[in-house]
Every structure is written in structure tokens, then in C-alpha cells.
Amino acid sequence: MVFEVTPLYALPVAAIYLVLWFRVSSVRSEAQVSFGDGGNPVLLRRIRQHGNCAEWSAFVLILLILAEGMGTPALWLHVSGALLLAGRVAHPFGLVPDNAGHPLRYVGNGTNLLAALVAMACIGLQILGS
């Protein structure tokens, strides 16, 4: 089976992941912190931005590839993939100190949750034969 839709979202999400990883590594190098955050608030923030990307991206991309492999219509794969990508772009900008309710944090988390739910619904429908 050739996967045609999921890679369209996996590639830009992977690029975002690598940018976030580089941002963590650059602060680690500057602060000379090998692991953990060393009490550095900038490093802690960047670790969480990267970690959130890793957590959500892997989860949703696995669901997307399963849904695509089961024959989900491309439209629904694009909906889920676009939501994931929007969330991955928005979330790092919304993860700011002293504002747990930043709108971009809600957008990031909300779109990723919706992306997962759409993919899960698609898988469920495929299982049920709809």
C-alpha cells in the first residue's frame, strides 16, 4: 500500500519537531546543561514546546497512518492532518510564562485533540465497515 496523504503532514510536522529540537539544543549548549532544565526557565519552556510536539505528533500520525491504511477517504485524512499541523504551528507560541490560558495554547491543544478524535472516528468507522 502506498500512503499518499499522511506523508503530506508528517513531513512538515517533522520539520517543526526538528526546529523545536534545535531550539532546545542551542539553549542547552549556551547554558551548559546536559540534561534536565538546570533551573533555566527558557530551557524549561523550550523542552516543553518540543516535548508537547513529540507527544502529540507521534500519537496523531500513528492514528492517521492507521486510518489511511484502512481506507479512510482522503478528505478526512486531510482534515485530521491539517488540524495537527495547525496545532503544531500554534502551540509553541502559546506556551508562554505567566499565561496558562494563552489563546494559541488553546488553539494548539484543541486542534490536536480534534485531529486525534477525527482520526479515531475514521478508524472506528472502518472497523465497523461503514
C-alpha positions, 0 to 999 in steps of 0.5 A: 500500500502506498500512503499518499496523504499522511506523508503530506503532514508528517513531513512538515510536522517533522520539520517543526519537531526538528526546529523545536529540537534545535531550539532546545539544543542551542539553549542547552549548549549556551547554558551548559546543561546536559540534561534536565532544565538546570533551573533555566526557565527558557530551557524549561519552556523550550523542552516543553514546546518540543516535548508537547510536539513529540507527544502529540505528533507521534500519537496523531500520525500513528492514528492517521497512518492507521486510518489511511491504511484502512481506507479512510477517504482522503478528505478526512485524512486531510482534515485530521492532518491539517488540524495537527499541523495547525496545532503544531504551528500554534502551540509553541507560541502559546506556551508562554510564562505567566499565561496558562490560558494563552489563546494559541495554547488553546488553539494548539491543544484543541486542534490536536485533540480534534485531529486525534478524535477525527482520526479515531472516528475514521478508524472506528468507522472502518472497523465497523465497515461503514 
